[in-house]
Amino acid sequence: MPTVVERFVDWMVSWLPMYEEAKLLLIIYLWHPSTRGAGHVYDGFPHLLVAWHEADIDRGLLKLRARARDVTASQLKAAAAIGQVWLVEAARCVPSQLQDAISGREGATH
């Protein structure tokens, strides 16, 4: 969302003199610890919005965590099944390759 807003604002006001410099100063103000700019901006609007919807956000995070746990468990089971099939196939191939190697040596020595 901030990227969309930034692109729209850039398109609208990039013709203003010293726009890029003002944008740089705003970024420094928001970033630098001594100005606490990001804290001031957050305390103004987003903090109120987050506090207003805190219960909904917490419920959504709990649902997301549960879904992530379920998906991870199912992906691990699928990976284990694939690994098991691969190991069985590898075990089948190894004895036949060894047998071929042994019979090839015997044929070469006789």
C-alpha positions as CSV (number, residue, x, y, z in Angstrom):
1,M,0.0,0.0,0.0
2,P,2.7,2.6,0.8
3,T,4.4,1.9,-2.6
4,V,1.1,2.5,-4.4
5,V,0.6,5.8,-2.5
6,E,4.2,6.8,-3.1
7,R,3.9,6.2,-6.9
8,F,0.7,8.2,-7.1
9,V,2.1,11.1,-5.1
10,D,5.3,11.0,-7.1
11,W,3.3,11.2,-10.3
12,M,1.2,14.1,-9.0
13,V,3.8,16.3,-7.4
14,S,7.2,15.3,-8.9
15,W,7.1,18.5,-11.0
16,L,7.5,20.7,-7.9
17,P,10.9,22.2,-7.3
18,M,13.0,20.4,-4.7
19,Y,10.5,17.6,-4.4
20,E,13.2,14.9,-4.4
21,E,15.1,16.7,-1.7
22,A,12.0,17.1,0.5
23,K,11.2,13.4,0.0
24,L,14.8,12.6,1.1
25,L,14.4,14.8,4.2
26,L,11.1,13.1,5.1
27,I,12.7,9.6,4.8
28,I,15.6,10.8,7.0
29,Y,13.1,12.2,9.5
30,L,11.2,8.9,9.6
31,W,14.3,6.8,9.8
32,H,16.7,8.6,12.2
33,P,16.4,7.5,15.9
34,S,16.9,11.0,17.3
35,T,13.9,12.5,15.5
36,R,11.5,9.6,16.4
37,G,9.7,10.5,13.2
38,A,8.3,7.1,12.6
39,G,7.0,7.0,16.1
40,H,5.2,10.3,15.8
41,V,3.6,9.3,12.5
42,Y,2.6,5.9,13.9
43,D,1.1,7.5,17.1
44,G,-1.0,9.8,14.9
45,F,-3.1,7.4,12.9
46,P,-2.0,3.8,12.5
47,H,-1.8,3.2,16.2
48,L,-5.4,4.2,16.6
49,L,-6.4,2.0,13.7
50,V,-4.5,-1.0,15.0
51,A,-5.8,-0.5,18.6
52,W,-9.4,-0.3,17.3
53,H,-9.0,-3.6,15.4
54,E,-6.7,-5.4,17.8
55,A,-9.0,-8.2,18.6
56,D,-9.7,-8.9,14.9
57,I,-6.0,-8.8,14.1
58,D,-5.2,-11.2,17.0
59,R,-7.9,-13.6,15.8
60,G,-6.6,-13.5,12.3
61,L,-3.0,-14.1,13.4
62,L,-4.2,-17.2,15.4
63,K,-6.0,-18.5,12.4
64,L,-3.0,-17.9,10.2
65,R,-0.7,-19.7,12.7
66,A,-3.0,-22.7,12.8
67,R,-3.2,-22.8,9.0
68,A,0.5,-22.5,8.7
69,R,1.0,-25.4,11.2
70,D,-1.5,-27.6,9.2
71,V,0.2,-26.8,5.9
72,T,3.7,-27.4,7.3
73,A,2.6,-30.7,8.8
74,S,1.0,-31.9,5.5
75,Q,4.1,-30.7,3.5
76,L,6.4,-32.6,5.8
77,K,4.2,-35.7,5.5
78,A,4.3,-35.4,1.7
79,A,8.1,-34.9,1.7
80,A,8.5,-37.9,4.0
81,A,6.5,-40.0,1.6
82,I,8.5,-38.9,-1.4
83,G,11.7,-39.5,0.5
84,Q,10.5,-43.0,1.4
85,V,9.7,-43.8,-2.2
86,W,13.0,-42.4,-3.3
87,L,14.9,-44.5,-0.8
88,V,13.0,-47.7,-1.8
89,E,13.8,-47.0,-5.5
90,A,17.4,-46.3,-4.7
91,A,17.6,-49.6,-2.7
92,R,16.2,-51.5,-5.7
93,C,18.7,-49.9,-8.1
94,V,21.8,-50.5,-6.0
95,P,21.7,-54.3,-5.9
96,S,21.1,-54.6,-9.7
97,Q,23.9,-52.2,-10.4
98,L,26.2,-54.1,-8.1
99,Q,25.1,-57.4,-9.8
100,D,25.8,-55.8,-13.2
101,A,29.2,-54.6,-12.0
102,I,30.1,-58.0,-10.6
103,S,29.0,-59.9,-13.7
104,G,30.8,-57.4,-15.8
105,R,34.1,-58.0,-14.0
106,E,33.6,-61.8,-14.1
107,G,33.1,-61.6,-17.8
108,A,36.1,-59.5,-18.3
109,T,38.4,-61.8,-16.3
110,H,37.3,-65.0,-18.1
